[in-house]
Each structure stands twice: as structure tokens, then as C-alpha cells.
């Protein structure tokens, strides 16, 4: 009865029970071999099991059989590839027992199960592990891992490891921090600040991003950090931090902020402390001219007016070079015509070659076109013609048929004080360049098709109609 029960269990099991003799010949195989490997039960009897093993695995199987014969009380477990009836290979986990002295078996009992899916998953995990390792070793950002434990109703954070980039950027190694808390590594004051961010991430149970100040021996100080919690069985068990050294950017922003404050202070001085007494001087000179016809009064008034233009252009330079934060959609035709009407153009004419709409700051762009029109009239003929059109899909040109700009001067024409016109301040084209740069545009000057000056602006955002 017991033997019948055992036989029934073997016959109905999804695992394959096989009996082989000492040279690997199959003397029995259970019916489940047909479902798992596709062979008929009787077809394998008398066959050598080695013939169905993958060539690379046969030596390991033979060694396991030899060890069982030398040590009958041992149990051997091996993983091997077995050929299916359709010719494909199936990963098998086989448990071998020496039952040669058991009269009911008289051979080596092999219990096998299909582990192909498990092996496939293991290969996927191994590939992911290799990709993960490569990422950690090659990414430029610093990465650190924190273990999170609940201790006395609070969260405790301990460093587990750091990636190569973190070690290089901070001078701190995994050996320095493994198993230590933030206060152990960075001291009480800074360590508590770091812990507060880690605690915030753990309690929020979602990624957080922030900028922090963590001075280290390498000179790095400011970091843009992202923390992500790892949740296991409903609990935050680990935090992964990715941090980027932004010291240069922060210090540059601070320097720019300081420069802007100094520029604003300078503009305030120019606007009030210089312009106010200049206005008084101009008014007194005009009153004096009404009562006195001295030959010195005309050049005096001209000098005072030139000083006013210099102050006005200096203020424009100081205020218009700041980066444009808000862009409007501007029809180029409308903007150009409004600028043309408010500029002293004498007998000059303008032709707009393309109807386009661009994105920009309307008030600042007025200064661009007014200065370019004024430049064309002052340096060209009284009947100069100005053309405006588009370059491909991200640029515009302003071109005249005047005398042009000598090639030797094209590199310096945008520098402050550069002027060939009598009475000019030399700031007009500098203002044009600064406003273009504030929009994120590039500007170049070339010779026009008719020999005049051609200003090209690129990097412009067009609005599609």
C-alpha cells in the first residue's frame, strides 16, 4: 500500500523523478517528463542521460555522480541544461541521491524541476546589477546611500556607501562614512541640518529636491540634492541621495547679483546726482544765451547737450542689459513702422521684406531698431534705404545701402564709445548688442548686398501663424 501511494505521488508530481545507473543510463523516468520536456516516458528508458545534457554541463553532472558513489550519504544539487524534445534547452535543478543499495530503486535517484523562468529572472537581475554598477561608476553626480532605522520612536540615518563621483568631489570615502550618522561625519551643527532633510524625505515618503551648503576639503560648498525614499513592506528602509556640485554656479550668481546692485547704485547716481545739476546748467545757459550773444555760449550748450545724451545712453546700457524674463508676441511690421516714425530719418526709406511675428520685449526692441535706423541715417546718404527681413527660421536682418562699416571695424563696432559720427556718444550699437544678448540672441555685422551695413540677429523665436 505504501509503495502504491509513493508511486501515485511520483506519477502525479510536476517534478521529474528519474533513476539512473552508475554510468548514467536511464532506468526509470516519471510521466511528468512529457509535460516538462516533451518526451514520451518509454522513449527515454535505456538512453544515456549524458546525451541530453548540454555539452558544457556534462562534466559537472559526471562529477556529482562520482561524488555520490564515493559518499553515498551525501545529497548533491546541481543546475544543468537539458535538451527538450523540440531541440531547445531547458534549465533543470536536479537533486541527486545515491539509492543504489535500496532494492526498490537500485540506482541514483534524481529529482528534477524546470527552473528556466528563475534563470531568466536571474539573468535579468544580473544585467540590471551590471547596469546599476556602471551607472554608479560613471555618472558625474555624487550618489550616497543611507540606511533608515526606527530607534526609540525616531528615525536614525546611517551612511551605507558612496559612489566614485561623490568620493572624488568631496574627498570623503565609503570607508570613512560606512555605518556612521550624519553628525558623526559632518559634526553636530551641519549633521543635524542634513538629518532634518533626510527626515523630511522619510516622512514625506516621496522624492524631495533642495539646495544645501556642505563645505568639504576639495573646496566644493554648494550642492543641488535630490533624495528618494526606498519603501520596503510599507516602511522607508533606505534613502538614495543624488547630489550635484553647483558651487561655481552659486558663486557666479552671487557675483552677478553684487554687480547688479553696484550697477543699480551707479545708475541711481547718474540719474539723480549728475542729471539734476546738468539740467540746472542747461537752463541757466539758455537764459544766458537770451541776454548775451557771446561766441562761447553755443559750444557750451552743445557740450551740455552731449553730456545729457551720454547720461541717457549710459542709463540705457545699465538698465537694458538685464536678461529678458517676459516675452510678448510682436508683429515685426508694426514694431518697425512705429520706430521708423519716431526716428529722424530725413529722406530715407524703409522696406520690410517679410511679414513675421517674433517673441521679445517690445520696449527694449524699440531701442534696437531706433538705434539701427539712426545709425543708418547718420552714416549713410540722406536718401538711404533700409531693408528688414528674415534669415531662415530663427533670424532677422537689418540692412542699408549706405557706406557700410569697414571690415577692420566690425569686431569693435559694438564696443562702448565706438563712433564715427560727429557728436555721437558711441553707445548706440553697444545698446543694440546688449539688448540682443538679453534676449538670448546673437548679433553679427557684415557687408550688405549693396555695400552698406548688414546686421544679422539669430536665435530668435518666431511665432507660427
TIMARRO-304226 format. One record per residue (C-alpha): residue number from 1; residue in three letters; x, y, z. Coordinates in steps of 0.1 Angstrom, whole numbers, plus 2048, in hexadecimal, padded with zeros to 3 digits. Example, Ala and Ser with C-alpha at 12.3 -4.5 7.8 and 13.67 -1.06 7.14 Angstrom:
BEGIN
[1, 'ALA', [87B, 7D3, 84E]]
[2, 'SER', [889, 7F5, 847]]
This chain:
BEGIN
[1, 'UNK', [800, 800, 800]]
[2, 'UNK', [81C, 818, 809]]
[3, 'UNK', [82E, 810, 7E8]]
[4, 'UNK', [80E, 817, 7D5]]
[5, 'UNK', [80A, 839, 7E6]]
[6, 'UNK', [82D, 843, 7DF]]
[7, 'UNK', [82A, 838, 7BB]]
[8, 'UNK', [80A, 84D, 7B7]]
[9, 'UNK', [81B, 86C, 7C6]]
[10, 'UNK', [838, 868, 7AE]]
[11, 'UNK', [822, 863, 790]]
[12, 'UNK', [80C, 882, 797]]
[13, 'UNK', [828, 899, 7A2]]
[14, 'UNK', [833, 8B5, 78A]]
[15, 'UNK', [857, 8AE, 794]]
[16, 'UNK', [869, 893, 780]]
[17, 'UNK', [875, 874, 793]]
[18, 'UNK', [890, 861, 781]]
[19, 'UNK', [8A5, 843, 78A]]
[20, 'UNK', [8C7, 83E, 779]]
[21, 'UNK', [8E2, 824, 77E]]
[22, 'UNK', [906, 82C, 785]]
[23, 'UNK', [90F, 833, 761]]
[24, 'UNK', [8F1, 84B, 75C]]
[25, 'UNK', [8D9, 833, 74A]]
[26, 'UNK', [8B5, 83C, 751]]
[27, 'UNK', [8A2, 81E, 760]]
[28, 'UNK', [883, 831, 76B]]
[29, 'UNK', [873, 853, 764]]
[30, 'UNK', [852, 860, 772]]
[31, 'UNK', [835, 86A, 75A]]
[32, 'UNK', [83A, 890, 761]]
[33, 'UNK', [858, 88F, 749]]
[34, 'UNK', [83F, 891, 72C]]
[35, 'UNK', [830, 8B1, 739]]
[36, 'UNK', [851, 8C2, 743]]
[37, 'UNK', [869, 8B6, 727]]
[38, 'UNK', [851, 8A8, 70C]]
[39, 'UNK', [85F, 884, 70D]]
[40, 'UNK', [84A, 865, 70F]]
[41, 'UNK', [852, 852, 72F]]
[42, 'UNK', [85B, 831, 71E]]
[43, 'UNK', [871, 843, 704]]
[44, 'UNK', [88B, 84C, 71E]]
[45, 'UNK', [88F, 82B, 72F]]
[46, 'UNK', [8B2, 81C, 727]]
[47, 'UNK', [8BF, 83D, 71A]]
[48, 'UNK', [8DE, 84D, 728]]
[49, 'UNK', [8D4, 86D, 73B]]
[50, 'UNK', [8F5, 87D, 731]]
[51, 'UNK', [8EA, 87E, 70D]]
[52, 'UNK', [8CF, 896, 717]]
[53, 'UNK', [8E5, 8AD, 72C]]
[54, 'UNK', [8F3, 8CD, 71E]]
[55, 'UNK', [918, 8C6, 714]]
[56, 'UNK', [924, 8E1, 72C]]
[57, 'UNK', [911, 8D1, 74A]]
[58, 'UNK', [91A, 8AC, 745]]
[59, 'UNK', [93A, 8AD, 759]]
[60, 'UNK', [928, 8BC, 777]]
[61, 'UNK', [90D, 8A1, 776]]
[62, 'UNK', [927, 886, 773]]
[63, 'UNK', [93A, 894, 791]]
[64, 'UNK', [91A, 895, 7A6]]
[65, 'UNK', [914, 870, 79E]]
[66, 'UNK', [938, 867, 7A7]]
[67, 'UNK', [936, 879, 7C8]]
[68, 'UNK', [915, 867, 7D1]]
[69, 'UNK', [925, 846, 7CA]]
[70, 'UNK', [942, 84F, 7E1]]
[71, 'UNK', [92C, 85E, 7FC]]
[72, 'UNK', [90A, 84B, 7FA]]
[73, 'UNK', [8FB, 85F, 817]]
[74, 'UNK', [8FF, 881, 806]]
[75, 'UNK', [8E5, 893, 7F2]]
[76, 'UNK', [8F0, 8A7, 7D3]]
[77, 'UNK', [8DD, 8C4, 7C3]]
[78, 'UNK', [8E8, 8D0, 7A1]]
[79, 'UNK', [8DA, 8E7, 786]]
[80, 'UNK', [8DD, 8DB, 763]]
[81, 'UNK', [8CF, 8E0, 740]]
[82, 'UNK', [8BA, 8C4, 732]]
[83, 'UNK', [8B0, 8C1, 70E]]
[84, 'UNK', [88A, 8C1, 708]]
[85, 'UNK', [87A, 8AB, 6EE]]
[86, 'UNK', [877, 8CA, 6D7]]
[87, 'UNK', [89C, 8D0, 6D9]]
[88, 'UNK', [89B, 8EE, 6F0]]
[89, 'UNK', [8AE, 8EF, 711]]
[90, 'UNK', [89D, 8EF, 733]]
[91, 'UNK', [8AE, 8F8, 754]]
[92, 'UNK', [8A9, 8DC, 76D]]
[93, 'UNK', [8B0, 8DB, 792]]
[94, 'UNK', [8B8, 8B7, 79B]]
[95, 'UNK', [8BB, 8A8, 7BE]]
[96, 'UNK', [8D0, 888, 7BD]]
[97, 'UNK', [8CF, 86C, 7D8]]
[98, 'UNK', [8E3, 84B, 7D8]]
[99, 'UNK', [8C8, 830, 7DB]]
[100, 'UNK', [8DC, 814, 7CB]]
[101, 'UNK', [8D9, 7FE, 7EA]]
[102, 'UNK', [8B3, 804, 7ED]]
[103, 'UNK', [8A4, 7E5, 7DC]]
[104, 'UNK', [885, 7F9, 7D3]]
[105, 'UNK', [89A, 812, 7BE]]
[106, 'UNK', [8BC, 802, 7B8]]
[107, 'UNK', [8CB, 821, 7A9]]
[108, 'UNK', [8D0, 847, 7AC]]
[109, 'UNK', [8B0, 859, 7B3]]
[110, 'UNK', [8AD, 87A, 7A1]]
[111, 'UNK', [891, 892, 7A9]]
[112, 'UNK', [890, 8AF, 78F]]
[113, 'UNK', [87C, 8CE, 78A]]
[114, 'UNK', [87A, 8E8, 76F]]
[115, 'UNK', [88B, 909, 77A]]
[116, 'UNK', [88D, 91A, 758]]
[117, 'UNK', [878, 937, 764]]
[118, 'UNK', [88D, 93B, 783]]
[119, 'UNK', [8AD, 93B, 76F]]
[120, 'UNK', [89E, 955, 757]]
[121, 'UNK', [896, 96B, 774]]
[122, 'UNK', [8B8, 966, 783]]
[123, 'UNK', [8C8, 971, 762]]
[124, 'UNK', [8B2, 990, 761]]
[125, 'UNK', [8BB, 998, 785]]
[126, 'UNK', [8E0, 993, 77C]]
[127, 'UNK', [8DD, 9AA, 75E]]
[128, 'UNK', [8CB, 9C4, 773]]
[129, 'UNK', [8E7, 9C1, 78D]]
[130, 'UNK', [901, 9C6, 773]]
[131, 'UNK', [8EF, 9E5, 765]]
[132, 'UNK', [8EA, 9F2, 789]]
[133, 'UNK', [90F, 9ED, 790]]
[134, 'UNK', [919, 9FE, 770]]
[135, 'UNK', [902, A1B, 778]]
[136, 'UNK', [911, A1F, 79A]]
[137, 'UNK', [934, A1F, 78D]]
[138, 'UNK', [92F, A36, 76F]]
[139, 'UNK', [915, A4F, 779]]
[140, 'UNK', [923, A72, 780]]
[141, 'UNK', [90B, A79, 79C]]
[142, 'UNK', [913, A6E, 7BF]]
[143, 'UNK', [8FD, A52, 7CD]]
[144, 'UNK', [8FB, A47, 7F1]]
[145, 'UNK', [8E6, A2C, 803]]
[146, 'UNK', [8D7, A2F, 825]]
[147, 'UNK', [8C8, A13, 83B]]
[148, 'UNK', [8A9, A1E, 84D]]
[149, 'UNK', [8A1, A0E, 86F]]
[150, 'UNK', [886, A15, 889]]
[151, 'UNK', [897, A1B, 8AA]]
[152, 'UNK', [884, A26, 8C9]]
[153, 'UNK', [867, A33, 8B5]]
[154, 'UNK', [87D, A48, 89E]]
[155, 'UNK', [890, A43, 87D]]
[156, 'UNK', [8B5, A3B, 87D]]
[157, 'UNK', [8C9, A40, 85E]]
[158, 'UNK', [8EB, A2F, 857]]
[159, 'UNK', [900, A30, 838]]
[160, 'UNK', [904, A10, 825]]
[161, 'UNK', [919, A19, 807]]
[162, 'UNK', [923, A34, 7EF]]
[163, 'UNK', [929, A32, 7C9]]
[164, 'UNK', [94B, A3B, 7B9]]
[165, 'UNK', [940, A5E, 7AF]]
[166, 'UNK', [935, A67, 7D2]]
[167, 'UNK', [956, A5C, 7E0]]
[168, 'UNK', [96A, A70, 7C6]]
[169, 'UNK', [955, A90, 7CA]]
[170, 'UNK', [955, A90, 7F0]]
[171, 'UNK', [975, A7E, 7F9]]
[172, 'UNK', [960, A67, 810]]
[173, 'UNK', [961, A41, 80A]]
[174, 'UNK', [948, A25, 811]]
[175, 'UNK', [960, A18, 82C]]
[176, 'UNK', [95F, A3A, 83D]]
[177, 'UNK', [939, A3A, 841]]
[178, 'UNK', [92C, A16, 840]]
[179, 'UNK', [916, A10, 85E]]
[180, 'UNK', [919, A34, 86B]]
[181, 'UNK', [8FE, A4E, 870]]
[182, 'UNK', [8FF, A71, 860]]
[183, 'UNK', [90A, A80, 881]]
[184, 'UNK', [926, A67, 883]]
[185, 'UNK', [933, A72, 861]]
[186, 'UNK', [92B, A97, 85F]]
[187, 'UNK', [929, AA2, 883]]
[188, 'UNK', [90B, AAB, 898]]
[189, 'UNK', [900, ACC, 888]]
[190, 'UNK', [902, AC2, 863]]
[191, 'UNK', [8F9, A9D, 86B]]
[192, 'UNK', [8D8, AA7, 87B]]
[193, 'UNK', [8D0, ABD, 85C]]
[194, 'UNK', [8D6, A9F, 845]]
[195, 'UNK', [8C2, A88, 85B]]
[196, 'UNK', [8A4, AA0, 85A]]
[197, 'UNK', [8A3, A9D, 834]]
[198, 'UNK', [8A6, A77, 836]]
[199, 'UNK', [88A, A77, 850]]
[200, 'UNK', [875, A8D, 83A]]
[201, 'UNK', [879, A75, 81D]]
[202, 'UNK', [872, A56, 832]]
[203, 'UNK', [852, A66, 841]]
[204, 'UNK', [846, A72, 81F]]
[205, 'UNK', [84D, A50, 810]]
[206, 'UNK', [854, A61, 7EE]]
[207, 'UNK', [872, A71, 7DD]]
[208, 'UNK', [87C, A94, 7E7]]
[209, 'UNK', [895, AAC, 7D7]]
[210, 'UNK', [8A7, AC9, 7E8]]
[211, 'UNK', [8C8, ADD, 7E8]]
[212, 'UNK', [8DF, AD9, 806]]
[213, 'UNK', [900, AE6, 812]]
[214, 'UNK', [919, ACB, 81B]]
[215, 'UNK', [93D, AD6, 81B]]
[216, 'UNK', [956, ABB, 815]]
[217, 'UNK', [97C, AB9, 812]]
[218, 'UNK', [97C, ABA, 7EC]]
[219, 'UNK', [96F, ADD, 7EC]]
[220, 'UNK', [94B, AD4, 7E1]]
[221, 'UNK', [931, AE5, 7F6]]
[222, 'UNK', [90F, AE7, 7E6]]
[223, 'UNK', [8FB, AC9, 7DA]]
[224, 'UNK', [8DA, AC2, 7C8]]
[225, 'UNK', [8CD, AA3, 7D9]]
[226, 'UNK', [8B0, A8B, 7D1]]
[227, 'UNK', [8A5, A71, 7EB]]
[228, 'UNK', [890, A53, 7E3]]
[229, 'UNK', [882, A3B, 7FD]]
[230, 'UNK', [883, A15, 7F8]]
[231, 'UNK', [863, A05, 807]]
[232, 'UNK', [864, 9E0, 812]]
[233, 'UNK', [845, 9CF, 820]]
[234, 'UNK', [836, 9F1, 826]]
[235, 'UNK', [854, A00, 838]]
[236, 'UNK', [86F, A18, 82C]]
[237, 'UNK', [88E, A03, 830]]
[238, 'UNK', [8A7, A16, 81B]]
[239, 'UNK', [8AC, A38, 80C]]
[240, 'UNK', [8C0, A3D, 7EC]]
[241, 'UNK', [8CF, A60, 7E7]]
[242, 'UNK', [8DB, A6F, 7C6]]
[243, 'UNK', [8EE, A8F, 7CA]]
[244, 'UNK', [8FE, AA7, 7B1]]
[245, 'UNK', [91A, ABF, 7B9]]
[246, 'UNK', [90C, AE2, 7B0]]
[247, 'UNK', [927, AF6, 7C2]]
[248, 'UNK', [933, B08, 7A3]]
[249, 'UNK', [90F, B11, 798]]
[250, 'UNK', [905, B1E, 7BA]]
[251, 'UNK', [924, B33, 7BE]]
[252, 'UNK', [91F, B40, 79B]]
[253, 'UNK', [8FB, B49, 7A3]]
[254, 'UNK', [907, B5B, 7C2]]
[255, 'UNK', [920, B6E, 7AF]]
[256, 'UNK', [907, B78, 795]]
[257, 'UNK', [8EF, B82, 7B0]]
[258, 'UNK', [90A, B98, 7BF]]
[259, 'UNK', [912, BA7, 79D]]
[260, 'UNK', [8EE, BAF, 797]]
[261, 'UNK', [8EB, BC0, 7B9]]
[262, 'UNK', [90A, BD5, 7B1]]
[263, 'UNK', [8FB, BDC, 78E]]
[264, 'UNK', [8DA, BE7, 79D]]
[265, 'UNK', [8ED, BFE, 7B5]]
[266, 'UNK', [901, C0C, 799]]
[267, 'UNK', [8E1, C12, 784]]
[268, 'UNK', [8D1, C24, 7A2]]
[269, 'UNK', [8EF, C3B, 7A5]]
[270, 'UNK', [8F0, C43, 780]]
[271, 'UNK', [8CA, C48, 77F]]
[272, 'UNK', [8C8, C5F, 79D]]
[273, 'UNK', [8E9, C6D, 7A8]]
[274, 'UNK', [8F6, C75, 785]]
[275, 'UNK', [8D6, C7B, 771]]
[276, 'UNK', [8C7, C94, 78A]]
[277, 'UNK', [8E4, CAD, 78A]]
[278, 'UNK', [8E8, CA8, 764]]
[279, 'UNK', [8C3, CB2, 75F]]
[280, 'UNK', [8CA, CD1, 774]]
[281, 'UNK', [8E9, CDA, 75F]]
[282, 'UNK', [8D6, CD5, 73F]]
[283, 'UNK', [8BA, CEC, 74B]]
[284, 'UNK', [8D2, D07, 757]]
[285, 'UNK', [8E5, D05, 736]]
[286, 'UNK', [8C6, D0A, 722]]
[287, 'UNK', [8BC, D28, 737]]
[288, 'UNK', [8DE, D37, 733]]
[289, 'UNK', [8DC, D32, 70D]]
[290, 'UNK', [8BD, D47, 70C]]
[291, 'UNK', [8D0, D65, 71C]]
[292, 'UNK', [8F3, D60, 70D]]
[293, 'UNK', [8FE, D57, 6EA]]
[294, 'UNK', [921, D4B, 6F5]]
[295, 'UNK', [931, D33, 6DD]]
[296, 'UNK', [938, D1C, 6FA]]
[297, 'UNK', [914, D15, 702]]
[298, 'UNK', [90C, CFF, 6E3]]
[299, 'UNK', [929, CE6, 6E9]]
[300, 'UNK', [91F, CE7, 70E]]
[301, 'UNK', [8FC, CDC, 707]]
[302, 'UNK', [908, CC2, 6EE]]
[303, 'UNK', [91F, CB3, 709]]
[304, 'UNK', [903, CB3, 723]]
[305, 'UNK', [8EB, CA2, 70A]]
[306, 'UNK', [906, C88, 702]]
[307, 'UNK', [90A, C81, 727]]
[308, 'UNK', [8E4, C7B, 729]]
[309, 'UNK', [8E6, C62, 70C]]
[310, 'UNK', [903, C50, 71D]]
[311, 'UNK', [8EF, C4E, 73E]]
[312, 'UNK', [8D0, C41, 72C]]
[313, 'UNK', [8E4, C27, 719]]
[314, 'UNK', [8F7, C1C, 738]]
[315, 'UNK', [8D6, C17, 74A]]
[316, 'UNK', [8C9, C03, 72D]]
[317, 'UNK', [8E8, BED, 72D]]
[318, 'UNK', [8E4, BE7, 753]]
[319, 'UNK', [8BF, BDE, 751]]
[320, 'UNK', [8BA, BCC, 730]]
[321, 'UNK', [8D5, BB2, 733]]
[322, 'UNK', [8C2, B9E, 74D]]
[323, 'UNK', [8B4, B7C, 741]]
[324, 'UNK', [891, B7E, 732]]
[325, 'UNK', [87A, B6B, 749]]
[326, 'UNK', [858, B70, 737]]
[327, 'UNK', [854, B6D, 712]]
[328, 'UNK', [837, B7B, 6FD]]
[329, 'UNK', [82C, B72, 6DA]]
[330, 'UNK', [836, B8F, 6C4]]
[331, 'UNK', [82C, B95, 69F]]
[332, 'UNK', [84D, BA1, 690]]
[333, 'UNK', [83C, BB8, 677]]
[334, 'UNK', [829, BCB, 693]]
[335, 'UNK', [848, BCF, 6A8]]
[336, 'UNK', [85E, BDA, 68C]]
[337, 'UNK', [846, BF4, 67F]]
[338, 'UNK', [840, C03, 6A1]]
[339, 'UNK', [866, C06, 6A6]]
[340, 'UNK', [86B, C15, 684]]
[341, 'UNK', [851, C30, 68A]]
[342, 'UNK', [862, C3B, 6AA]]
[343, 'UNK', [885, C3D, 69B]]
[344, 'UNK', [893, C5B, 688]]
[345, 'UNK', [897, C48, 666]]
[346, 'UNK', [897, C67, 64F]]
[347, 'UNK', [893, C5A, 62B]]
[348, 'UNK', [89B, C36, 634]]
[349, 'UNK', [883, C1A, 62B]]
[350, 'UNK', [87C, BF8, 63A]]
[351, 'UNK', [871, BD7, 62A]]
[352, 'UNK', [865, BB9, 63F]]
[353, 'UNK', [86C, B9A, 62A]]
[354, 'UNK', [85A, B80, 640]]
[355, 'UNK', [83B, B80, 656]]
[356, 'UNK', [845, B6E, 676]]
[357, 'UNK', [83C, B6D, 69B]]
[358, 'UNK', [857, B68, 6B5]]
[359, 'UNK', [859, B64, 6DB]]
[360, 'UNK', [86A, B80, 6EF]]
[361, 'UNK', [868, B9E, 705]]
[362, 'UNK', [857, BB9, 6F1]]
[363, 'UNK', [864, BD8, 704]]
[364, 'UNK', [888, BCC, 702]]
[365, 'UNK', [886, BC1, 6DD]]
[366, 'UNK', [87A, BE5, 6D5]]
[367, 'UNK', [89C, BF1, 6E0]]
[368, 'UNK', [8AD, BD7, 6CA]]
[369, 'UNK', [89B, BE2, 6AA]]
[370, 'UNK', [89D, C07, 6B2]]
[371, 'UNK', [8C2, C05, 6B7]]
[372, 'UNK', [8C7, BF1, 697]]
[373, 'UNK', [8B2, C0A, 683]]
[374, 'UNK', [8C4, C27, 692]]
[375, 'UNK', [8E6, C16, 68B]]
[376, 'UNK', [8DC, C11, 666]]
[377, 'UNK', [8D1, C35, 661]]
[378, 'UNK', [8EF, C44, 673]]
[379, 'UNK', [909, C2F, 661]]
[380, 'UNK', [8F8, C2C, 63F]]
[381, 'UNK', [8E9, C42, 625]]
[382, 'UNK', [8CB, C58, 62D]]
[383, 'UNK', [8B6, C42, 615]]
[384, 'UNK', [8C3, C21, 624]]
[385, 'UNK', [8AC, C03, 621]]
[386, 'UNK', [8A8, BEA, 63D]]
[387, 'UNK', [89D, BC6, 637]]
[388, 'UNK', [890, BAF, 652]]
[389, 'UNK', [888, B8A, 64E]]
[390, 'UNK', [88D, B67, 65C]]
[391, 'UNK', [8AA, B4F, 65A]]
[392, 'UNK', [89E, B2B, 658]]
[393, 'UNK', [887, B23, 675]]
[394, 'UNK', [89A, B32, 693]]
[395, 'UNK', [8A9, B53, 688]]
[396, 'UNK', [8A3, B76, 67A]]
[397, 'UNK', [8B9, B8F, 669]]
[398, 'UNK', [8BA, BB5, 667]]
[399, 'UNK', [8CD, BC1, 649]]
[400, 'UNK', [8D3, BE3, 638]]
[401, 'UNK', [8E3, BEF, 618]]
[402, 'UNK', [8F9, C09, 628]]
[403, 'UNK', [91E, C0B, 62B]]
[404, 'UNK', [921, BEC, 641]]
[405, 'UNK', [939, BE3, 65D]]
[406, 'UNK', [95D, BDC, 655]]
[407, 'UNK', [967, BB8, 65A]]
[408, 'UNK', [982, BC3, 673]]
[409, 'UNK', [968, BD4, 689]]
[410, 'UNK', [94E, BB7, 689]]
[411, 'UNK', [95E, BA7, 6A8]]
[412, 'UNK', [95E, BC7, 6BC]]
[413, 'UNK', [93F, BD8, 6B0]]
[414, 'UNK', [92A, BCB, 6CD]]
[415, 'UNK', [943, BD8, 6E8]]
[416, 'UNK', [938, BF5, 6FD]]
[417, 'UNK', [945, C17, 6F0]]
[418, 'UNK', [94A, C0B, 6CC]]
[419, 'UNK', [93C, C26, 6B5]]
[420, 'UNK', [945, C36, 694]]
[421, 'UNK', [928, C4F, 694]]
[422, 'UNK', [92E, C73, 6A0]]
[423, 'UNK', [91F, C78, 6C2]]
[424, 'UNK', [916, C53, 6C6]]
[425, 'UNK', [919, C43, 6E8]]
[426, 'UNK', [926, C22, 6DB]]
[427, 'UNK', [90D, C0E, 6EF]]
[428, 'UNK', [8F2, C08, 6D5]]
[429, 'UNK', [8FE, BE6, 6C7]]
[430, 'UNK', [90A, BDC, 6EA]]
[431, 'UNK', [8E6, BE0, 6F6]]
[432, 'UNK', [8DA, BCB, 6D8]]
[433, 'UNK', [8F2, BAF, 6E1]]
[434, 'UNK', [8E9, BAF, 706]]
[435, 'UNK', [8C4, BAD, 6FF]]
[436, 'UNK', [8C9, B91, 6E6]]
[437, 'UNK', [8DD, B7E, 6FF]]
[438, 'UNK', [8C3, B84, 71A]]
[439, 'UNK', [8AA, B72, 702]]
[440, 'UNK', [8C3, B55, 6FE]]
[441, 'UNK', [8CA, B5F, 6DA]]
[442, 'UNK', [8EB, B61, 6C7]]
[443, 'UNK', [8F3, B7F, 6B1]]
[444, 'UNK', [90D, B83, 696]]
[445, 'UNK', [915, B9F, 67D]]
[446, 'UNK', [91D, B98, 658]]
[447, 'UNK', [91F, BAB, 637]]
[448, 'UNK', [8FD, BAF, 628]]
[449, 'UNK', [8F3, BA5, 604]]
[450, 'UNK', [8F5, BC9, 5FA]]
[451, 'UNK', [915, BD0, 60D]]
[452, 'UNK', [905, BDE, 62C]]
[453, 'UNK', [903, BD0, 64F]]
[454, 'UNK', [8F0, BB0, 656]]
[455, 'UNK', [8E8, BA7, 67A]]
[456, 'UNK', [8DD, B82, 67F]]
[457, 'UNK', [8CB, B76, 69E]]
[458, 'UNK', [8C8, B51, 6A3]]
[459, 'UNK', [8B9, B3A, 6BE]]
[460, 'UNK', [897, B4C, 6BC]]
[461, 'UNK', [877, B3A, 6C4]]
[462, 'UNK', [85E, B3E, 6A8]]
[463, 'UNK', [838, B3B, 6AF]]
[464, 'UNK', [828, B24, 696]]
[465, 'UNK', [808, B32, 687]]
